[in-house]
Amino acid sequence: MPRNVPERITTLAEFYDLMDLTAAARRDAVCAVLSNETPPDLAFDSLIRARECLLRLPGEGARRSLLVEEGLTIEADLAYEFDELDKDLIFLRHGEEALLAHLAAIHPGFVAETEALAEFLAGHGPKGPWRAMLTDRDGTVNNYCGRYRSSVQPAYNAVFLCRFAAQKARDALILTSAPLRGPGLIDVSVMPVGHFHLAASKGRECLDRQGKRHAKAVPVRQQALLDKLAHGLHDLIEKPENAKFGLIGSGFQVKYGQLTVARQDVTKSVSGAESRAFLAEVEKLARELDPEGRDLVIEDTGLDVEIVLTVEGTDKDFDKGEAARFLDRELGLGCAEGPVLVCGDTSSDLPMIRAVAELSPAPAAVLVTKNPDLAARLPEVCGTGFVVSEPDVLVTALAVSAGGLKTNLTGLSGSKAGRASGISHDNGRNA
């Protein structure tokens, strides 16, 4: 049986093991496609069997039941896992044109929006490669998943991004809040080493394109404080009534310089009262260790509680703007030497976009959002920008701009689904 893919699974642990098998299969497929070789049948068959295995789980549609432990079952929304497997199976068996037709069918206005962004990149980018590209991952160049642990990058996505990095960027970096490994960014990425720097823990740690680890030093006193809080949160989640918070959404993540614990997920599987009560317990633990809030900053997204160390000597937390400046120096990205493309999808990415706009003489930003209030803030941080609605639009447009697509988008089925919904601005003017 391909890659020992099981016929059936019942537990959450087995589900994560299955997703790890799909990551291995996708890595093999990506390497083959980038080498202009036929993807191995073993990789395709493994993905087929993984999808069949998920379909055998109890439940209907994307909502399936998984056993956490004896007497505790959760209903998980596996829409991401099913959707990305479907896209990869189309891509690997039927090719690029079939995949793009599928994307056009599921995303209204996909073709027009993608072409508009590709035109923007051509008009505002360099004739040759960008000096650098910095991008967030989840919600920006990768579709959102209900659980980071199973948000394995699809093969088509990796191929499109690698083609852009190889042809249109002298340096390319993915910057995310997730941990680097264990599991983390490295585990869910399927791109071959050498295409992207992988920066995690909001940029405090990074695996560069040569495989070398870099890290921004954390003061010993602050690290000891964070370790104490991590132990306290672990004990809190070990309580039977709180076990669910280690399983939903982001779960409990120990990162370099920060901690993340889920209090809700996108499907609202926890009651509002339970979620708020758990948040209060987390805040109490943090304040007991740092009563004056000098070292620990608590950021509540409604889904996750992020506890981040401040920049030593200030009351400011280490954000993606600080990360962009640190990584520019540490990795020698050379943002001050030429045009830089920067991409994000939430307000937490705006500091990164602002930092790039201040560092580069010719910055351009892409924001992936359907939130008009967030879109309206982009001109405030970068004078040249474009807004699109879906990660698939951005990733496909990047491949187009790199000359990495053989398919004419305009001729695809679904191309008449609507005019471009992208919003561009140049020097603060909406177009």
Secondary structure as UniProt FT lines:
FT   HELIX           2..4
FT   HELIX           12..34
FT   TURN            35..36
FT   HELIX           41..55
FT   STRAND          59..60
FT   TURN            61..62
FT   STRAND          63..69
FT   TURN            70..71
FT   STRAND          72..77
FT   HELIX           79..94
FT   HELIX           96..106
FT   TURN            108..109
FT   HELIX           110..124
FT   STRAND          132..135
FT   TURN            139..141
FT   HELIX           148..150
FT   HELIX           155..168
FT   STRAND          172..175
FT   HELIX           185..188
FT   TURN            193..194
FT   STRAND          197..200
FT   HELIX           201..203
FT   STRAND          205..207
FT   TURN            209..210
FT   STRAND          213..215
FT   HELIX           220..238
FT   HELIX           240..246
FT   TURN            249..250
FT   STRAND          252..254
FT   STRAND          258..262
FT   TURN            266..267
FT   HELIX           272..289
FT   TURN            291..292
FT   STRAND          296..300
FT   STRAND          304..310
FT   TURN            312..313
FT   HELIX           320..331
FT   HELIX           335..337
FT   STRAND          339..344
FT   HELIX           347..349
FT   HELIX           350..359
FT   STRAND          362..368
FT   HELIX           372..375
FT   TURN            376..377
FT   HELIX           378..381
FT   STRAND          384..388
FT   HELIX           391..401
FT   TURN            402..403
FT   HELIX           409..411
FT   TURN            413..416
FT   STRAND          423..426
FT   TURN            427..428
FT   STRAND          429..430
//
